[in-house]
Amino acid sequence: MSKAPRSQWRKSSYSSGGGDDCVELADLGGVVGVRDSKDPEGPVLRVTRAGLVALLAAARRG
């Protein structure tokens, strides 16, 4: 994980509405950045689009 360049980050629709469990996503040109909205200057997980799909599918399965 590393810091991401300035990008347009958006809150994931998979985040809870309570405000404490927010994940943000950004298109980083070829990969998707995933970060914790409470720490916007913190680390960023970079995954391919296929990797993000697989991550979300695994999360749904528990």
DRENRO-92935 format. One record per residue (C-alpha): residue in three letters; x, y, z negated. Coordinates in steps of 0.2 Angstrom, whole numbers. Layout:
<timars>
<timar><aa>ala</aa><X>X</X><Y>Y</Y><Z>Z</Z></timar>
...
</timars>
This chain:
<timars>
<timar><aa>met</aa><X>0</X><Y>0</Y><Z>0</Z></timar>
<timar><aa>ser</aa><X>6</X><Y>18</Y><Z>3</Z></timar>
<timar><aa>lys</aa><X>-1</X><Y>35</Y><Z>5</Z></timar>
<timar><aa>ala</aa><X>-11</X><Y>39</Y><Z>20</Z></timar>
<timar><aa>pro</aa><X>-10</X><Y>55</Y><Z>32</Z></timar>
<timar><aa>arg</aa><X>-23</X><Y>67</Y><Z>30</Z></timar>
<timar><aa>ser</aa><X>-39</X><Y>59</Y><Z>38</Z></timar>
<timar><aa>gln</aa><X>-57</X><Y>60</Y><Z>36</Z></timar>
<timar><aa>trp</aa><X>-62</X><Y>49</Y><Z>22</Z></timar>
<timar><aa>arg</aa><X>-80</X><Y>43</Y><Z>19</Z></timar>
<timar><aa>lys</aa><X>-88</X><Y>34</Y><Z>5</Z></timar>
<timar><aa>ser</aa><X>-91</X><Y>16</Y><Z>9</Z></timar>
<timar><aa>ser</aa><X>-109</X><Y>11</Y><Z>10</Z></timar>
<timar><aa>tyr</aa><X>-104</X><Y>-4</Y><Z>-1</Z></timar>
<timar><aa>ser</aa><X>-100</X><Y>7</Y><Z>-16</Z></timar>
<timar><aa>ser</aa><X>-112</X><Y>8</Y><Z>-30</Z></timar>
<timar><aa>gly</aa><X>-122</X><Y>24</Y><Z>-32</Z></timar>
<timar><aa>gly</aa><X>-116</X><Y>27</Y><Z>-50</Z></timar>
<timar><aa>gly</aa><X>-101</X><Y>37</Y><Z>-44</Z></timar>
<timar><aa>asp</aa><X>-88</X><Y>26</Y><Z>-54</Z></timar>
<timar><aa>asp</aa><X>-86</X><Y>12</Y><Z>-41</Z></timar>
<timar><aa>cys</aa><X>-82</X><Y>22</Y><Z>-25</Z></timar>
<timar><aa>val</aa><X>-72</X><Y>15</Y><Z>-11</Z></timar>
<timar><aa>glu</aa><X>-68</X><Y>27</Y><Z>3</Z></timar>
<timar><aa>leu</aa><X>-63</X><Y>22</Y><Z>21</Z></timar>
<timar><aa>ala</aa><X>-54</X><Y>31</Y><Z>35</Z></timar>
<timar><aa>asp</aa><X>-49</X><Y>27</Y><Z>53</Z></timar>
<timar><aa>leu</aa><X>-30</X><Y>28</Y><Z>53</Z></timar>
<timar><aa>gly</aa><X>-28</X><Y>24</Y><Z>71</Z></timar>
<timar><aa>gly</aa><X>-27</X><Y>6</Y><Z>74</Z></timar>
<timar><aa>val</aa><X>-30</X><Y>1</Y><Z>55</Z></timar>
<timar><aa>val</aa><X>-43</X><Y>6</Y><Z>42</Z></timar>
<timar><aa>gly</aa><X>-37</X><Y>14</Y><Z>26</Z></timar>
<timar><aa>val</aa><X>-46</X><Y>9</Y><Z>10</Z></timar>
<timar><aa>arg</aa><X>-43</X><Y>19</Y><Z>-6</Z></timar>
<timar><aa>asp</aa><X>-51</X><Y>23</Y><Z>-23</Z></timar>
<timar><aa>ser</aa><X>-61</X><Y>39</Y><Z>-22</Z></timar>
<timar><aa>lys</aa><X>-55</X><Y>43</Y><Z>-40</Z></timar>
<timar><aa>asp</aa><X>-37</X><Y>43</Y><Z>-35</Z></timar>
<timar><aa>pro</aa><X>-37</X><Y>52</Y><Z>-18</Z></timar>
<timar><aa>glu</aa><X>-18</X><Y>55</Y><Z>-19</Z></timar>
<timar><aa>gly</aa><X>-15</X><Y>37</Y><Z>-24</Z></timar>
<timar><aa>pro</aa><X>-11</X><Y>21</Y><Z>-14</Z></timar>
<timar><aa>val</aa><X>-20</X><Y>16</Y><Z>2</Z></timar>
<timar><aa>leu</aa><X>-23</X><Y>-1</Y><Z>8</Z></timar>
<timar><aa>arg</aa><X>-21</X><Y>-2</Y><Z>27</Z></timar>
<timar><aa>val</aa><X>-30</X><Y>-17</Y><Z>35</Z></timar>
<timar><aa>thr</aa><X>-35</X><Y>-21</Y><Z>53</Z></timar>
<timar><aa>arg</aa><X>-53</X><Y>-20</Y><Z>57</Z></timar>
<timar><aa>ala</aa><X>-54</X><Y>-39</Y><Z>58</Z></timar>
<timar><aa>gly</aa><X>-46</X><Y>-39</Y><Z>41</Z></timar>
<timar><aa>leu</aa><X>-59</X><Y>-28</Y><Z>34</Z></timar>
<timar><aa>val</aa><X>-73</X><Y>-38</Y><Z>41</Z></timar>
<timar><aa>ala</aa><X>-65</X><Y>-54</Y><Z>33</Z></timar>
<timar><aa>leu</aa><X>-62</X><Y>-45</Y><Z>16</Z></timar>
<timar><aa>leu</aa><X>-81</X><Y>-39</Y><Z>16</Z></timar>
<timar><aa>ala</aa><X>-87</X><Y>-56</Y><Z>20</Z></timar>
<timar><aa>ala</aa><X>-76</X><Y>-64</Y><Z>6</Z></timar>
<timar><aa>ala</aa><X>-83</X><Y>-51</Y><Z>-6</Z></timar>
<timar><aa>arg</aa><X>-101</X><Y>-55</Y><Z>-1</Z></timar>
<timar><aa>arg</aa><X>-97</X><Y>-74</Y><Z>-4</Z></timar>
<timar><aa>gly</aa><X>-91</X><Y>-69</Y><Z>-21</Z></timar>
</timars>
